[in-house]
Amino acid sequence: MTSILAFIVAIGVLVTIHEFGHYLAARSCGVRVLKFSIGFGKPIFTYQATPQSTQWVLSWIPLGGYVKMLDSRENDAVVAPADWSQAFDHQGVAAKMWIVFAGPLANLLLAFVCYWGLIAQGEIGLKPYIGPVDNGSLAAEAKLRQGDLIVAIDGKPVNTWQEAQWQLLENWVAHRAVTVMTKTGQGEVHQHVLPLNRLPGDPDAEVMQKAGLSVLMPVVSAVIGEVMPGSVAERSGLQTGDRILKVNQQPIADWQQFVKLVRTHPAQPLKIEYQRAEQVFQVKLLPEAIQQGGQKIGRLGAAVNMDAVDMAPYQVVRHYSLPQAAVRALDKMHETIAFTLKMLGKMITGQASLKSISGPVSIADAAGESADMGIKPYIGFVALLSISIAVMNLLPIPVLDGGHLLYHMAELIRGEPLPDKVLAVGQRLGLGILGALMFIAFFNDINRYLIG
């Protein structure tokens, strides 16, 4: 339910912002907007102040929206000559392109505001200390060692674990090896070649885990600090304060070991021995299987009490002035847009699998996960999704904003609009492409959540 609500709120906000961008641009050019609709299907709410004003509509299916403008090419009724100045198709090419571009621009502005607000409050990250390195992994082959600090990747300084992860992901997309510079506790500097070009599968956010790396965290006792309502942990009778002693007869030394065992046993029976006060109990349970990073992991719905853990030696806190935060927000947007375009290019050329395309179920799952982590991660997710919507809408595919911009560029070159027959063919082609993309996205969701 959290995932569904988080998804509906995110999509509702993003669609409204996108369409409002079109609406404001149209009104700034004197174009009459006949209808402003959020959602599709049967209307829930309709409002129109006068017969000549905009009709505002909210419909049941919150997966899109549209702004309907006065346009002699799209309306059955002929637009009277007296109203030509208010019709979209009678505007100059510059005005048309501005109205079309304003939707994606509004999404980019929303992402900027979200990132700016988050960064202005200060960024908290984990120091890039290397945790346990998996035996036989690429990280072990590169002789990366637990406890060393990552200071640079390919000569670019790294301040947080998140920055290191992002740089490794970008290099994985580029299918190349990277030079990782580390510093030991004694101040010795070493260089390691991490062959990401040999990392199997399609690039995703789990690049660290797949390379055999994990971040160094403080040793935390395996004591439950919080039990999520309705979770497997709650249904199994686990409570706050319970100390985990064994899992399937294996002694548990710390919370990280317990989490790793649960994650690697999705929907598989676990026998947990725990201590409550002076008594020892046992319980058998099945961790919930969820999708994360393209793979199934187990989840109980129990968390450690991080307030009782001294995280100061492991964290980096950076503060910015408002201008500095704005620059940092623009840099973050530039990195995200560049990465998205690289991935699209890889998919088009066959260098990356179409499995990377996510459908509504995957997006809803990501929305729910970010909402569970708190308001800040959720706002960050909304910003990321807003950028994705802007980039996708600007692709030169007929029926999308990018396709319409392409039409208007052709109009600018020709000196007149494209023939209706060309527009009709483009419409069918665009719908075919979008239909194929939707099929792939739904197929990927089905494969991830029902089959894989």
C-alpha positions as CSV (number, residue, x, y, z in Angstrom):
1,M,0.0,0.0,0.0
2,T,2.9,2.4,0.8
3,S,4.4,1.7,-2.7
4,I,1.0,2.3,-4.4
5,L,0.4,5.6,-2.5
6,A,4.0,6.8,-3.0
7,F,3.8,6.0,-6.7
8,I,0.4,7.8,-7.2
9,V,1.6,10.9,-5.3
10,A,4.9,11.0,-7.3
11,I,3.3,10.5,-10.7
12,G,0.4,12.9,-9.8
13,V,2.9,15.7,-8.9
14,L,5.2,15.1,-11.9
15,V,2.3,15.0,-14.4
16,T,0.7,18.1,-12.9
17,I,4.0,20.0,-13.1
18,H,4.6,18.9,-16.6
19,E,1.2,19.8,-17.9
20,F,1.2,23.1,-16.0
21,G,4.4,24.0,-17.8
22,H,2.6,23.5,-21.1
23,Y,-0.4,25.5,-19.8
24,L,1.6,28.5,-18.6
25,A,3.6,28.6,-21.8
26,A,0.4,28.5,-23.9
27,R,-1.3,31.2,-21.9
28,S,1.9,33.4,-22.2
29,C,1.5,33.2,-26.0
30,G,-2.2,34.0,-25.9
31,V,-3.3,30.4,-26.8
32,R,-6.6,29.3,-25.4
33,V,-6.5,26.2,-23.3
34,L,-9.7,24.2,-23.7
35,K,-9.0,21.4,-21.1
36,F,-6.4,20.7,-18.5
37,S,-6.6,17.0,-17.5
38,I,-4.7,15.0,-14.9
39,G,-5.2,11.3,-15.4
40,F,-7.3,9.4,-17.9
41,G,-10.6,7.6,-18.0
42,K,-13.8,8.6,-16.1
43,P,-13.5,12.0,-14.5
44,I,-13.6,12.3,-10.7
45,F,-13.8,16.1,-10.7
46,T,-14.6,18.7,-13.3
47,Y,-14.6,22.5,-13.0
48,Q,-15.1,25.2,-15.6
49,A,-15.8,28.8,-14.5
50,T,-17.3,30.0,-17.9
51,P,-17.9,28.3,-21.3
52,Q,-14.9,30.2,-22.7
53,S,-12.5,29.3,-19.8
54,T,-10.4,26.2,-19.3
55,Q,-12.1,23.0,-18.1
56,W,-10.1,21.5,-15.2
57,V,-10.4,17.7,-15.0
58,L,-9.2,15.0,-12.6
59,S,-9.7,11.4,-13.8
60,W,-9.4,8.0,-12.2
61,I,-6.2,6.6,-13.9
62,P,-3.3,8.7,-12.6
63,L,-0.7,7.6,-15.3
64,G,-0.6,10.8,-17.4
65,G,-2.4,13.9,-18.4
66,Y,-2.8,16.4,-21.2
67,V,-3.5,20.0,-22.1
68,K,-5.9,20.5,-24.9
69,M,-5.5,23.7,-26.8
70,L,-7.5,25.5,-29.4
71,D,-6.2,24.0,-32.7
72,S,-7.9,23.7,-36.0
73,R,-5.9,20.5,-36.8
74,E,-7.1,18.7,-33.7
75,N,-10.6,20.0,-33.2
76,D,-13.7,18.8,-35.2
77,A,-15.1,22.3,-35.3
78,V,-13.5,24.8,-37.6
79,V,-11.8,27.6,-35.7
80,A,-13.3,31.0,-36.7
81,P,-10.9,33.5,-38.2
82,A,-11.6,35.8,-35.3
83,D,-10.1,33.2,-33.0
84,W,-7.0,32.3,-35.0
85,S,-4.8,34.4,-32.7
86,Q,-5.7,32.1,-29.9
87,A,-5.2,28.8,-31.8
88,F,-2.0,26.9,-31.4
89,D,-1.5,26.0,-35.1
90,H,-1.7,29.7,-36.0
91,Q,1.2,30.7,-33.7
92,G,4.7,31.3,-34.9
93,V,7.2,28.4,-34.9
94,A,9.1,29.9,-31.9
95,A,5.9,30.1,-29.8
96,K,5.0,26.5,-30.7
97,M,8.4,25.2,-29.7
98,W,8.3,27.2,-26.5
99,I,4.9,25.7,-25.6
100,V,6.1,22.2,-26.4
101,F,9.4,22.5,-24.6
102,A,7.8,24.1,-21.4
103,G,6.5,20.7,-20.2
104,P,9.9,19.0,-19.9
105,L,11.4,22.3,-18.7
106,A,8.9,22.3,-15.8
107,N,10.1,18.8,-14.8
108,L,13.7,19.9,-14.9
109,L,12.9,23.0,-12.8
110,L,11.1,20.8,-10.3
111,A,14.1,18.4,-10.1
112,F,16.4,21.5,-9.6
113,V,14.3,22.8,-6.7
114,C,14.1,19.4,-5.0
115,Y,17.9,18.9,-5.2
116,W,18.6,22.5,-4.2
117,G,16.4,22.2,-1.2
118,L,17.9,18.9,-0.1
119,I,21.6,20.0,-0.7
120,A,21.1,23.3,1.1
121,Q,20.2,21.4,4.3
122,G,23.6,19.7,4.1
123,E,24.7,16.4,2.6
124,I,25.4,13.4,4.8
125,G,27.4,10.6,3.3
126,L,29.4,7.6,4.4
127,K,33.2,7.9,4.2
128,P,34.5,5.6,1.5
129,Y,36.2,3.1,3.8
130,I,36.2,-0.4,2.3
131,G,34.4,-3.0,4.3
132,P,34.7,-6.8,3.9
133,V,35.8,-7.8,0.4
134,D,34.2,-10.9,-1.1
135,N,36.6,-13.7,-1.9
136,G,37.0,-14.4,-5.6
137,S,35.4,-11.0,-6.6
138,L,36.9,-8.4,-8.9
139,A,37.6,-6.3,-5.9
140,A,39.7,-9.1,-4.3
141,E,41.5,-9.6,-7.7
142,A,42.3,-5.9,-7.6
143,K,43.8,-6.4,-4.1
144,L,41.4,-3.9,-2.5
145,R,41.6,-4.3,1.2
146,Q,39.2,-3.9,4.1
147,G,39.8,-0.8,6.1
148,D,41.5,1.2,3.3
149,L,40.0,4.6,2.3
150,I,39.1,5.2,-1.4
151,V,40.5,8.7,-2.2
152,A,40.2,8.8,-6.0
153,I,38.8,6.9,-9.0
154,D,40.6,7.5,-12.3
155,G,42.2,10.6,-10.8
156,K,38.9,12.1,-9.7
157,P,38.8,12.8,-5.9
158,V,36.1,10.8,-3.9
159,N,34.7,12.1,-0.7
160,T,31.8,9.7,0.0
161,W,30.9,6.1,-0.6
162,Q,28.0,7.4,-2.7
163,E,30.4,9.3,-5.0
164,A,32.6,6.3,-5.4
165,Q,29.5,4.2,-6.3
166,W,28.4,6.7,-8.9
167,Q,31.8,6.9,-10.5
168,L,32.1,3.1,-10.7
169,L,28.6,2.9,-12.2
170,E,29.5,5.5,-14.9
171,N,32.6,3.5,-15.8
172,W,30.6,0.2,-15.8
173,V,28.3,1.8,-18.3
174,A,31.3,2.8,-20.4
175,H,32.6,-0.8,-20.1
176,R,36.1,0.1,-19.0
177,A,38.5,-0.7,-16.1
178,V,39.2,2.0,-13.5
179,T,42.1,2.9,-11.4
180,V,41.2,3.1,-7.7
181,M,43.5,5.0,-5.4
182,T,43.3,4.0,-1.7
183,K,45.0,5.1,1.5
184,T,45.9,2.8,4.4
185,G,45.5,3.7,8.0
186,Q,49.3,4.4,8.1
187,G,49.0,6.9,5.2
188,E,50.4,4.7,2.5
189,V,48.8,5.3,-1.0
190,H,48.2,2.4,-3.4
191,Q,46.7,2.1,-6.9
192,H,44.5,-0.8,-7.9
193,V,43.0,-1.6,-11.3
194,L,39.4,-2.7,-11.0
195,P,38.3,-4.4,-14.3
196,L,34.7,-3.3,-14.4
197,N,34.7,-4.2,-18.1
198,R,34.6,-7.9,-16.9
199,L,31.7,-7.3,-14.6
200,P,28.8,-9.4,-15.9
201,G,25.2,-8.3,-16.4
202,D,23.7,-4.9,-17.1
203,P,24.8,-1.7,-15.3
204,D,22.7,-1.0,-12.2
205,A,23.0,0.6,-8.8
206,E,24.4,-2.6,-7.2
207,V,27.8,-2.1,-8.9
208,M,29.6,-2.1,-5.5
209,Q,28.0,-5.4,-4.4
210,K,28.6,-7.1,-7.7
211,A,32.3,-6.0,-7.7
212,G,32.6,-7.5,-4.3
213,L,32.8,-4.3,-2.3
214,S,30.9,-3.1,0.7
215,V,31.2,0.0,2.9
216,L,32.9,-0.3,6.3
217,M,30.4,0.2,9.1
218,P,30.7,0.1,12.9
219,V,30.2,-3.2,14.5
220,V,26.6,-3.1,15.8
221,S,25.1,-5.7,18.2
222,A,22.4,-7.9,16.7
223,V,19.7,-6.3,18.8
224,I,16.3,-5.3,17.2
225,G,15.7,-1.6,17.6
226,E,12.4,-1.4,15.7
227,V,9.8,-3.8,14.2
228,M,7.8,-2.5,11.2
229,P,4.0,-2.9,11.6
230,G,2.6,-5.8,9.5
231,S,6.0,-7.2,8.7
232,V,7.3,-10.8,8.9
233,A,9.2,-9.9,12.1
234,E,6.0,-8.6,13.8
235,R,3.9,-11.6,12.7
236,S,6.6,-13.9,14.0
237,G,6.5,-12.3,17.4
238,L,9.9,-10.6,17.3
239,Q,10.0,-7.4,19.5
240,T,12.2,-4.4,20.1
241,G,15.1,-5.3,22.3
242,D,15.3,-8.9,21.2
243,R,19.0,-10.1,20.8
244,I,19.6,-12.4,17.8
245,L,21.8,-15.3,18.9
246,K,21.7,-17.8,16.1
247,V,20.2,-18.3,12.6
248,N,19.9,-21.9,11.4
249,Q,22.3,-22.9,14.2
250,Q,24.9,-20.4,13.0
251,P,26.0,-18.0,15.8
252,I,25.4,-14.3,15.0
253,A,28.2,-11.9,16.0
254,D,26.7,-8.6,14.8
255,W,23.8,-7.0,13.1
256,Q,25.5,-6.9,9.7
257,Q,25.9,-10.7,9.7
258,F,22.2,-11.1,10.6
259,V,21.1,-8.8,7.8
260,K,23.3,-10.6,5.2
261,L,21.8,-14.0,6.2
262,V,18.3,-12.6,5.9
263,R,19.0,-10.9,2.5
264,T,20.4,-14.1,1.0
265,H,17.4,-16.2,2.0
266,P,14.3,-14.7,0.3
267,A,11.2,-16.8,0.9
268,Q,13.5,-19.5,2.5
269,P,12.9,-20.9,6.0
270,L,15.0,-19.6,8.8
271,K,15.2,-20.8,12.3
272,I,16.0,-17.9,14.6
273,E,17.1,-18.2,18.2
274,Y,16.9,-15.0,20.2
275,Q,17.1,-13.7,23.8
276,R,14.5,-11.6,25.5
277,A,15.4,-10.5,29.0
278,E,16.8,-13.7,30.5
279,Q,14.9,-16.2,28.4
280,V,15.9,-17.8,25.0
281,F,13.2,-18.4,22.4
282,Q,13.2,-19.9,18.9
283,V,11.0,-19.1,15.9
284,K,10.7,-20.3,12.3
285,L,9.9,-17.8,9.6
286,L,10.1,-17.0,5.9
287,P,11.7,-13.7,5.0
288,E,9.6,-11.7,2.5
289,A,11.1,-11.8,-1.0
290,I,11.5,-8.4,-2.5
291,Q,13.2,-7.0,-5.7
292,Q,16.2,-4.7,-5.2
293,G,18.8,-3.9,-7.8
294,G,17.3,-6.4,-10.2
295,Q,17.6,-9.4,-7.8
296,K,15.5,-11.0,-5.1
297,I,16.5,-10.4,-1.5
298,G,15.0,-11.3,1.9
299,R,13.4,-8.8,4.3
300,L,12.0,-9.2,7.8
301,G,10.9,-5.7,8.6
302,A,13.2,-5.3,11.6
303,A,15.7,-2.5,12.0
304,V,18.6,-1.8,14.3
305,N,18.5,1.3,16.6
306,M,21.0,3.5,14.8
307,D,20.5,6.3,17.3
308,A,22.5,4.2,19.8
309,V,25.4,3.8,17.3
310,D,28.3,6.3,17.0
311,M,28.3,7.0,13.3
312,A,30.5,10.1,13.5
313,P,33.8,8.4,12.5
314,Y,32.1,6.9,9.5
315,Q,30.2,9.9,8.1
316,V,31.0,13.0,6.1
317,V,28.8,16.1,6.6
318,R,29.1,18.9,4.1
319,H,27.3,22.2,4.3
320,Y,26.7,24.6,1.4
321,S,25.6,28.2,1.0
322,L,22.5,28.7,-1.2
323,P,24.5,29.6,-4.3
324,Q,26.8,26.6,-3.7
325,A,23.8,24.3,-3.2
326,A,22.4,25.6,-6.5
327,V,25.6,24.8,-8.4
328,R,25.8,21.4,-6.7
329,A,22.2,20.7,-7.7
330,L,22.9,21.6,-11.4
331,D,26.0,19.4,-11.3
332,K,23.9,16.5,-10.0
333,M,21.2,17.1,-12.7
334,H,23.9,17.2,-15.4
335,E,25.4,13.9,-14.2
336,T,22.0,12.2,-14.1
337,I,21.0,13.4,-17.6
338,A,24.3,12.4,-19.1
339,F,24.1,8.9,-17.5
340,T,20.5,8.5,-18.7
341,L,21.5,9.4,-22.3
342,K,24.5,7.1,-22.2
343,M,22.3,4.2,-21.1
344,L,19.7,5.0,-23.8
345,G,22.5,5.0,-26.3
346,K,23.8,1.7,-25.1
347,M,20.4,0.1,-25.4
348,I,19.8,1.5,-28.9
349,T,23.2,0.1,-30.1
350,G,22.7,-3.2,-28.3
351,Q,25.5,-2.7,-25.8
352,A,23.1,-2.8,-22.9
353,S,20.1,-5.0,-22.4
354,L,16.5,-3.7,-22.7
355,K,16.0,-5.3,-19.3
356,S,17.1,-2.0,-17.8
357,I,13.7,-0.5,-18.8
358,S,11.5,-0.3,-15.8
359,G,7.7,-0.5,-15.8
360,P,5.2,0.9,-13.4
361,V,5.6,-1.9,-10.9
362,S,9.3,-1.4,-10.6
363,I,8.8,2.4,-10.3
364,A,6.2,1.9,-7.6
365,D,8.5,-0.4,-5.7
366,A,11.3,2.2,-5.8
367,A,8.8,4.9,-4.7
368,G,7.8,2.7,-1.8
369,E,11.3,2.0,-0.7
370,S,12.3,5.6,-0.8
371,A,9.2,6.6,1.1
372,D,10.0,4.0,3.8
373,M,13.4,5.6,4.2
374,G,11.9,9.1,4.9
375,I,10.8,12.3,3.3
376,K,14.3,13.3,2.1
377,P,15.0,10.1,0.1
378,Y,11.5,10.3,-1.3
379,I,12.0,13.9,-2.5
380,G,15.3,12.7,-4.1
381,F,13.4,9.9,-5.8
382,V,10.8,12.4,-7.2
383,A,13.6,14.6,-8.5
384,L,15.3,11.6,-10.2
385,L,12.0,10.5,-11.7
386,S,11.2,14.1,-12.9
387,I,14.5,14.2,-14.8
388,S,13.7,10.8,-16.4
389,I,10.3,12.1,-17.5
390,A,11.9,15.2,-19.0
391,V,14.6,13.3,-20.9
392,M,12.1,10.7,-22.2
393,N,9.7,13.4,-23.3
394,L,12.4,15.1,-25.3
395,L,13.3,12.1,-27.3
396,P,12.6,12.6,-31.0
397,I,9.7,10.2,-31.1
398,P,6.4,11.3,-32.7
399,V,3.6,11.9,-30.1
400,L,6.2,12.9,-27.5
401,D,7.3,16.5,-26.9
402,G,10.6,15.8,-28.6
403,G,8.7,14.5,-31.7
404,H,6.7,17.7,-31.9
405,L,9.8,19.8,-31.5
406,L,11.2,17.9,-34.5
407,Y,8.1,18.7,-36.5
408,H,8.4,22.4,-35.7
409,M,12.1,22.4,-36.6
410,A,11.1,20.9,-40.0
411,E,8.5,23.7,-40.2
412,L,11.1,26.3,-39.5
413,I,13.3,24.9,-42.3
414,R,10.5,24.4,-44.9
415,G,8.7,27.7,-44.1
416,E,5.4,25.9,-43.6
417,P,3.9,23.1,-41.5
418,L,4.4,19.4,-42.5
419,P,1.6,17.9,-44.5
420,D,-1.2,16.2,-42.5
421,K,-0.3,12.8,-44.2
422,V,3.2,13.1,-42.8
423,L,1.9,13.9,-39.3
424,A,-0.5,11.0,-39.5
425,V,2.3,8.5,-40.4
426,G,4.4,10.0,-37.6
427,Q,1.5,9.6,-35.2
428,R,1.2,5.9,-36.0
429,L,4.9,5.3,-35.9
430,G,5.2,7.1,-32.5
431,L,2.3,5.1,-31.0
432,G,4.0,1.9,-32.3
433,I,7.3,2.8,-30.6
434,L,5.6,3.7,-27.4
435,G,3.5,0.6,-27.5
436,A,6.7,-1.5,-27.9
437,L,8.4,0.3,-25.0
438,M,5.4,-0.2,-22.8
439,F,5.3,-3.9,-23.7
440,I,9.0,-4.3,-22.8
441,A,8.6,-2.4,-19.5
442,F,5.6,-4.6,-18.5
443,F,7.4,-7.7,-19.6
444,N,10.4,-6.7,-17.5
445,D,8.2,-6.1,-14.5
446,I,6.5,-9.5,-14.9
447,N,9.9,-11.2,-15.3
448,R,11.3,-9.5,-12.2
449,Y,8.4,-9.9,-9.8
450,L,6.6,-13.1,-11.0
451,I,9.2,-15.2,-12.7
452,G,12.7,-14.0,-11.7
